Amino acid sequence: MSLQICSLYSGSSGNAFLIANGGDCLLIDGGKNCKRLCAAIAEAGHSPEQIRAVLVTHEHCDHVSALPVFAKRYKIPIHAAHETADALLAAGISPALVIRHSVPFQVTVGCFSVTAFPTPHDSRASVGYRVEVNTGENACKIGYATDMGMLTETVEEHLTGCDYVILESNHDVERLENGPYPYYLKKRIRGARGHLSNADCATLAERLAAGGTKRILLAHLSRENNTPELAYNATAARLAGKDVVLQVAAAEELTKLI
């Protein structure tokens, strides 16, 4: 059975991430709309019926806007922190589909063992995920952490030892400071509960490489305050000479990590 790890799309306008092992799939977040999400899943070679569960990081619209229609249409269970679950219910998702958890939490879905851990972001609650695939030759650990204003010991602890990591590289500090955003928004982005800069991402990526990570996908890039080249170059400089494959997730297209 083949293992597939990919970003369906990633950025300010919408985020969705797919992990597939054989016929079982996990979806992390579901931004944009149901039609666009289903098209992206099909482009990855799968169908919505293969999604065993959705793991939600937090309630901001670029992560959940497709889920009310998607969940209703396909009756897929959604795992979320208690506070995030409240927002999903308020958006009209059936209580029968929303599985509430206290953070941190662990859940098993098919061949996937999932651990959720807190991330620092200005939402009701925000989590990252560590997903372990427990099937023979495909056995691996996958870490996912975006939407976090700073590096924390908890985040690093859960990502360390993962074979594959999806990590936020949201903005270039100089580009943000000199850009068109109003002061309050710049302050929010660079704050401890905002978004991770290229420089901080690179720092963590270097540490993860030392812990055995072999592939890193940079995600959730800001369209206004970053470019794929800036994000890539910042982290690549810290990974020079290390046996790590580095990629950048496209904003609107499928990006395969493996």
C-alpha positions as CSV (number, residue, x, y, z in Angstrom):
1,M,0.0,0.0,0.0
2,S,1.3,3.4,-0.9
3,L,1.9,6.3,1.5
4,Q,1.0,9.8,0.4
5,I,1.5,13.1,2.3
6,C,0.5,16.3,0.6
7,S,-0.7,19.8,0.9
8,L,-3.9,20.3,-1.1
9,Y,-3.5,24.1,-0.8
10,S,-1.9,26.3,1.8
11,G,-2.0,30.0,2.7
12,S,-4.1,32.9,3.8
13,S,-7.0,32.0,1.5
14,G,-7.3,28.4,2.6
15,N,-5.6,25.4,4.0
16,A,-6.1,21.6,3.7
17,F,-3.6,18.8,4.1
18,L,-4.0,15.1,3.3
19,I,-2.3,12.0,4.6
20,A,-3.2,8.7,2.8
21,N,-2.1,5.2,3.5
22,G,-3.6,2.7,1.1
23,G,-7.3,3.3,1.1
24,D,-7.5,5.3,4.3
25,C,-7.1,9.1,4.4
26,L,-6.9,11.7,7.1
27,L,-7.6,15.4,6.4
28,I,-6.1,18.2,8.4
29,D,-8.3,21.3,8.1
30,G,-10.6,22.2,5.3
31,G,-10.5,25.8,4.1
32,K,-12.0,27.4,0.9
33,N,-15.3,25.6,0.0
34,C,-16.6,22.1,-0.5
35,K,-16.3,22.0,-4.3
36,R,-12.7,23.2,-4.2
37,L,-11.8,20.8,-1.4
38,C,-13.3,17.8,-3.2
39,A,-11.5,18.8,-6.4
40,A,-8.2,18.9,-4.6
41,I,-8.8,15.5,-3.0
42,A,-9.6,14.1,-6.4
43,E,-6.4,15.6,-7.8
44,A,-4.5,13.8,-5.1
45,G,-6.1,10.6,-6.4
46,H,-8.6,10.0,-3.7
47,S,-12.3,10.5,-2.9
48,P,-14.1,12.1,0.0
49,E,-15.5,8.7,0.9
50,Q,-11.9,7.6,1.8
51,I,-11.5,10.4,4.4
52,R,-11.8,8.6,7.8
53,A,-11.7,11.8,9.8
54,V,-10.9,15.5,9.7
55,L,-8.5,16.9,12.3
56,V,-9.1,20.6,12.8
57,T,-6.3,22.9,14.1
58,H,-8.5,25.9,15.0
59,E,-11.7,27.7,13.9
60,H,-10.4,30.5,11.6
61,C,-12.2,30.5,8.3
62,D,-9.1,29.7,6.2
63,H,-9.0,26.3,8.0
64,V,-12.7,25.4,8.3
65,S,-14.9,27.2,5.8
66,A,-15.4,24.1,3.6
67,L,-16.3,21.8,6.5
68,P,-20.0,22.6,7.1
69,V,-21.0,21.5,3.6
70,F,-18.3,18.8,3.3
71,A,-19.1,17.1,6.7
72,K,-22.9,17.2,6.0
73,R,-22.5,15.7,2.5
74,Y,-20.1,12.9,3.4
75,K,-20.9,12.3,7.1
76,I,-17.2,12.5,8.1
77,P,-16.3,12.7,11.8
78,I,-14.4,15.9,12.8
79,H,-12.0,15.9,15.8
80,A,-11.4,19.3,17.5
81,A,-10.6,20.9,20.8
82,H,-13.6,21.8,22.9
83,E,-13.4,25.5,22.1
84,T,-13.0,24.8,18.4
85,A,-15.9,22.4,18.5
86,D,-18.1,25.1,19.8
87,A,-17.3,27.2,16.8
88,L,-17.9,24.3,14.4
89,L,-21.3,23.7,15.9
90,A,-22.1,27.4,15.7
91,A,-21.3,27.2,11.9
92,G,-24.0,24.5,11.5
93,I,-22.0,21.3,11.6
94,S,-24.1,18.5,13.2
95,P,-23.2,17.6,16.8
96,A,-23.2,14.0,15.7
97,L,-20.2,14.6,13.6
98,V,-18.1,16.7,16.0
99,I,-15.9,14.8,18.4
100,R,-14.7,17.1,21.2
101,H,-11.4,16.8,23.1
102,S,-9.5,18.4,25.9
103,V,-6.0,19.4,24.7
104,P,-3.7,17.5,24.5
105,F,-5.5,14.5,23.2
106,Q,-4.8,11.3,21.4
107,V,-7.1,9.4,19.0
108,T,-6.7,6.3,16.8
109,V,-8.3,6.4,13.3
110,G,-7.7,3.3,11.3
111,C,-3.9,2.8,10.9
112,F,-3.2,6.4,12.2
113,S,-2.4,7.2,15.8
114,V,-2.9,10.9,16.3
115,T,-1.6,13.2,19.1
116,A,-2.8,16.8,19.3
117,F,-0.7,19.4,21.1
118,P,-1.3,23.1,21.8
119,T,0.1,25.8,19.6
120,P,0.3,29.6,20.4
121,H,-2.3,31.3,18.2
122,D,-5.0,33.9,18.7
123,S,-8.0,31.6,18.3
124,R,-10.3,30.0,20.7
125,A,-7.9,27.0,20.8
126,S,-5.2,26.0,18.4
127,V,-3.4,22.7,18.0
128,G,-0.8,20.9,15.9
129,Y,-0.8,17.2,15.2
130,R,1.7,14.4,15.3
131,V,0.4,11.5,13.2
132,E,2.0,8.0,13.3
133,V,1.3,5.6,10.5
134,N,1.4,2.1,12.0
135,T,1.6,-0.1,8.9
136,G,4.6,-2.2,8.0
137,E,6.9,-0.6,5.5
138,N,5.0,2.7,5.5
139,A,5.4,3.2,9.3
140,C,6.5,6.8,9.9
141,K,5.8,9.8,12.0
142,I,4.4,13.1,10.5
143,G,4.3,16.4,12.3
144,Y,2.1,19.3,11.5
145,A,2.3,22.8,13.1
146,T,1.1,26.0,11.5
147,D,-0.5,29.2,12.9
148,M,1.8,29.8,15.8
149,G,3.3,33.1,16.9
150,M,6.4,31.7,18.5
151,L,8.5,28.6,19.1
152,T,7.6,26.6,22.2
153,E,9.1,23.6,23.9
154,T,5.8,21.7,23.5
155,V,5.7,22.2,19.7
156,E,9.4,21.2,19.4
157,E,8.9,18.2,21.6
158,H,6.1,16.8,19.5
159,L,7.8,17.5,16.2
160,T,11.2,16.1,17.1
161,G,11.7,12.7,15.8
162,C,9.1,13.0,13.0
163,D,10.2,11.7,9.7
164,Y,8.2,14.4,7.8
165,V,7.2,17.8,9.1
166,I,4.9,20.5,7.8
167,L,5.9,23.7,9.4
168,E,4.7,27.3,9.2
169,S,6.9,29.8,7.4
170,N,4.4,32.7,7.3
171,H,6.3,35.9,6.8
172,D,9.6,37.7,6.2
173,V,10.0,40.1,9.0
174,E,11.4,43.0,6.9
175,R,8.8,42.5,4.2
176,L,6.1,42.6,6.9
177,E,7.5,45.7,8.6
178,N,7.8,47.6,5.3
179,G,4.5,46.3,3.8
180,P,1.0,47.9,3.5
181,Y,-0.6,46.3,6.5
182,P,-1.8,48.6,9.3
183,Y,0.2,48.7,12.5
184,Y,-2.4,46.7,14.5
185,L,-2.3,43.8,12.0
186,K,1.5,43.8,11.8
187,K,1.6,43.7,15.6
188,R,-0.8,40.8,15.6
189,I,1.1,38.8,13.0
190,R,4.5,39.2,14.7
191,G,3.1,38.7,18.2
192,A,3.5,35.6,20.4
193,R,0.0,34.4,19.3
194,G,0.3,35.4,15.6
195,H,2.3,33.6,12.9
196,L,5.8,32.2,12.6
197,S,8.4,34.1,10.7
198,N,10.8,32.6,8.1
199,A,13.7,33.1,10.6
200,D,11.9,31.3,13.5
201,C,10.8,28.5,11.1
202,A,14.4,28.1,10.0
203,T,15.6,27.8,13.6
204,L,13.2,25.1,14.4
205,A,13.8,23.3,11.1
206,E,17.5,23.1,11.9
207,R,16.8,21.5,15.3
208,L,14.4,19.0,13.7
209,A,16.9,18.0,11.2
210,A,19.3,17.2,14.0
211,G,16.6,15.0,15.5
212,G,16.2,12.9,12.3
213,T,13.6,14.7,10.2
214,K,14.2,13.9,6.5
215,R,11.6,16.0,4.7
216,I,10.2,19.4,5.6
217,L,7.3,21.2,3.8
218,L,7.1,25.0,4.5
219,A,3.4,26.0,4.7
220,H,1.0,28.8,5.3
221,L,3.0,31.5,3.5
222,S,1.6,35.0,3.5
223,R,0.8,36.2,0.0
224,E,1.6,39.8,1.0
225,N,4.4,39.4,3.4
226,N,6.4,36.5,2.0
227,T,7.4,34.7,-1.2
228,P,8.3,31.1,-1.8
229,E,11.8,32.1,-2.6
230,L,12.3,34.0,0.7
231,A,10.8,31.2,2.8
232,Y,12.9,28.5,1.0
233,N,16.1,30.4,1.2
234,A,15.8,31.3,4.9
235,T,15.4,27.6,5.9
236,A,17.7,26.2,3.2
237,A,20.6,28.3,4.6
238,R,20.2,26.6,8.0
239,L,19.9,23.1,6.5
240,A,23.0,23.4,4.3
241,G,25.0,20.2,4.4
242,K,22.2,18.3,6.1
243,D,20.4,15.3,4.5
244,V,17.0,17.0,4.4
245,V,14.6,17.5,1.5
246,L,13.0,21.0,1.7
247,Q,9.9,22.0,-0.2
248,V,7.4,24.9,-0.2
249,A,3.6,24.3,-0.3
250,A,1.9,26.1,-3.1
251,A,-1.0,28.4,-2.3
252,E,-3.4,27.0,-4.8
253,E,-2.0,23.8,-6.0
254,L,-1.3,20.3,-4.8
255,T,2.2,19.9,-3.3
256,K,3.4,16.4,-2.6
257,L,5.8,15.9,0.3
258,I,5.9,12.2,-0.4
